[in-house]
Structures are given as structure tokens and as C-alpha cells.
């Protein structure tokens, strides 16, 4: 969620500089949500003093709040060039403001200036590490957090960022130890409990029930500060008003699955409103905005502002698509701005939030009793969208399936996120490579653009028994088409464990590449089972590590069968339930009506 840039503190003493007084007036206009008036005042200041730094900074903020992003960046750069000498607070305010336009090296540079001027100020280290994390510079973020802790050892926020960086390096087991230490030594620091809950999706070092307990602990402490809103009485006529809230209505994995639902819900029964909470928008955002009945850009509002907007729109069912991931809106949901709340798709576990009524899953990801009772691991009531909770909408930019040469070595591959590639996963892949002599492994994720992280990654692979000469790390690709074309160099995809791929598994199947997965005992390690089962390929999902290796070895041993699979898999997948958008919209609509009926809305 993007917050409005905090403004400079007001001076208590009388103003002697008329230009400063005008800038303070502009700040008052921003506080009053009159950004255009703030811009006009700053322009008057700059007409008199073109390099007046405070006016440059404030006009940049005013332009950002009007979504004039190119102009905001222009004035932000000028503000850096003409910043007051040795004024760390000015630079920090500017860096926070520039960060809203997107993480980059320029923002890093400004934060580093702040740290150099005052290394004892924790906020400067926190801002720097957060920007590095957003840039996928996780190794540098971890090192920066450690350096900051040396100066400010009592900051739990810096330790929090260090744990996140460690997780993003793929060191989930190590991150689990660090976050446990943070929760133990700073028991009043509630974010640690939520982070520990999330890390268990990747590390799997605690029982699944602990993730629910930690999330509930977080909300037990936070909810008293978030009183529920008063919402109007239910309407008894007209279509149900359904809101979807997400920062990911853009070129993002979530969009591949939610777009066909937004476009295909029966408009005689449902009025669809989308709340976009990220300012970075693209052609996918435009497409989704046209598919829904009402598009709300809430990217510059506070959580209370989002909740007020939802309440004023008289939403019956509000659906969260992000959970506790970056840019999520859980604090808005905590205010209970709609009559019914549900969470779906973007977060692979319980939110722990008492005001979240339902969670949409299926019987493969969250079984009812066997092999375990998924309801016991959820704060929300589970609603199952069988046969699958997913419907994949492939990119229109996807290339045709390319056939592989049968003469070369078998190539296994994984394009999953770095933080899913844990030591457990690497050991499992090592066994597969040992079972298929001369085979190779290709890996790709956005973090591998960093040379330092690539070196760290090779070292971790070596620790797991995978020789460097059997591995190729693909560089970051600029377009979706380039990314998908790389599947032409993969024979068999290997899923991660415990946190399965979702989009990557669907992409692999769509590009004709079979996927080997390993099912476990929670939602996060059963999504592969759900996708493969829905696509008619359930035999590729194992229930033990030995079976995982055996499936990979069996697939690799039959080149002719691999070629036949590659030629037909895309059509088979899109003809199955996971490619049937119409059937998915019907199932989703029935689930909405079930929730509404159970809560007395219809």
C-alpha cells in the first residue's frame, strides 16, 4: 500500500522567510487534499527562486498526488541536486517521496547520503533496506541491515528487514531461526508474529497450526486499534455488489487468474468493483478496468480511506486478493467496511483476521478431513471451488510451443521465486540430478540479475550437492514473451517444496513442459497437486520424496513420450477445468451466492 509522503515538520517559531511561509502553506494544501493548489503555490515560489529546494520537493509530492509521475520525478531530481547541504532530514523526506515512484538506484543513492550524514538514525537504515528489497537486491539488503543494526542494535524494524532479506535469498530455514529470535527478544513487536507465520510457508520448520496461532496473535494485538465500521443494512433487491481489492491488477501473476473471473461474472447477478491499491499501472490494468463495472484507484489513500471508499460504495462482498503480501490491504479489511469479507488467490494460507469471513480454496489444496483437516488450520470458513480454485488465463504474448531436440541431455528447470528455492528444495533436486546422469538444471527468477546473489546461489547449490557445471542461471527477461520462450530450453519442470509454484506451474504446462511436484500437509504445498489434478496430470504429483525422484526419472527416460506430451499438453490443459473460464465463473458465482445467503444478504 502506498502511503502519502510525510510532510516536513511545522516550525513553531514565527516565519521570517516569505518563501518558506509559502511552502508551508503548500504543505497545508496537501494535508487538505488540495494537491493542485499546493502545486500552484510552489510554482509561484519557483518563479522567484527556481532552485529553492523545499519548493522543489513539495511540488514533486503535489504532482505525484495528482498522478503526474514524470513531472514528479523531474522535480524530485532537481530537489536532490539543490538539496540543503548536510540536511539529512530533507534528503530522507525526498527519498521516501521518490520511493513512491518506484524503487531504483537513485532512491538508494539518496538514502545512502542520509546514512552517511547520520548513521545513528534508524529510519535512514530502514528506508535504505526497504528500497533494496524492492529492487530484488537481497544480498545487499541483508548486508545493509546488518550494518544498520551495528549502529542501532535496538531497532526491531531493522532486524525485521534483515529477516525478510534472508528469506528472499532463499535461506528460509535461516530466516525462520532469525524471526523466532526476534519474536522471543521483542515480544511486544507484533509484526514479528505475522512474519513468522508467513515464513513458515517457505521454511516448513514448524507445524502448520503454528502459522495460524502467530497470525491470530498479531491480530489480537492490532484489532483493538481498528474498530469496525458501521455499514448500511443489507439491500434485498438488485445484483450483489462485489468488490475485489488488490495491488496486482497489472502485469502480475494474480492478474492471470482473476481477470477471467472479473470479466465473466454474470452481470445480472453481480456488480463488480475493482479497488487498485498500486500506483504502478499498465496495459493489464487498463484491460481489467474496462472489464469491471467500476474501477477505483485507491493507491494514494490510507487504509482508512480505502475502508471508507468501500463502505460508501455499499459493497456486499469484499474479496481480498493479496493477504499479507506486499501492498496488501489487511488493515482496511480489519475495519469491516463491507457486509461479507473473503480472501482468495494472492496469499497461500489463513490471514488470521477475525473480520475475514471466508477463504476460497478447493478440495485438493484444503481437504476436508483426509489426509488432514484443513479447516482446523484456517481462521476463515473454507469455501471450496471444486474441481479447482484456479482458472488460468495465458498471456496473449505467449509464443507457440517449441519442440526439443532429442539428442541433447535432459534439462530440468524451475522458474520459481528465489525465496521458494530453499535448501530442502535444492537437496531434492540434487537427488533428481543424481538419478538422471548427464542431466542439467536451468533456473530463473528476478533476483538472479544480481551478480552477488548469483554467486551466493551457486554456493548454496554446491552445499546441496549440485555441481556448478550442471547448472545454468538465466538472466532477467524484459518481456513476458521472452520469459515464456525460455521454456523451449526445458524438458521437465521441477516444483519447489514446501512452497509450490502456481503461475510457474501453469506457465510450464501451457508451454508443453511437464511439472513434477510433491504434495504436503498444508495449502502452500498442495497447489501443485491442485493444478496438476485439474489439468489431468495428477500422476506427476508425488506424496514422498522418493516418488518425486522416481517420477522425474521416469519422465526423463522416455524421450518419445516427452515429445508427445510437449505437442499436446497446451491443448489438454486449456480444455481442462483449469482452462475453462466459463465454468470457473459459474463456480465463483455460486460461491458468492452461498456466502451472501449464509450471511442473510439474499
ABEGO torsion letter per residue (X at the ends): XBBBBBBBBBBABBBABAAAAAAAAAAAAAAAGBAAAAAAAAAAAAAABAABAAAAAAAAAAAAAAGBAAAAAAAAAAAAAABBBGBAAAAAAAAAAAAAAEBBAAAAAAAAAAAAABAABAAAAAAAAAAAAAAGBAAAAAAAAAAAAAABAABAAAAAAAAAAAAAAGBAAAAAAAAAAAAAABAABAAAAAAAAAAAAAAGABBAAAAAAAAAAAAAAAAAABBBBBBBBBBABEBBBBBBBBAABBBBAAAAAAAAAAAABBAAABBBBBBBABABBBAAAAAAAAABABBBBAAABBAAAAAAAAAAAGBABBBBAAEABBGBAAAAAAAGABABBBBBGABABBAGBAABABBBBBAAABBBGOABBAAAABABBBBBBOABABBBBBBAABBBBBBBBAABBBBBBBABBAAABBAAAAAAAAAAAAABBGBBBBBBBAAAABAAAAAAAAAAAAAAGBBAAABBBBBBBABAAAAAAAAAABABBBBBOABBBAAAAAAAAAAGBBBBBBBBABAAAAAAAAAAAAAGAAAABBABAAAAAAAAAAAAABAAAAAAAAAAAAAAAAABAAABAAAAAAAAAAAAAAAAAAAGAX
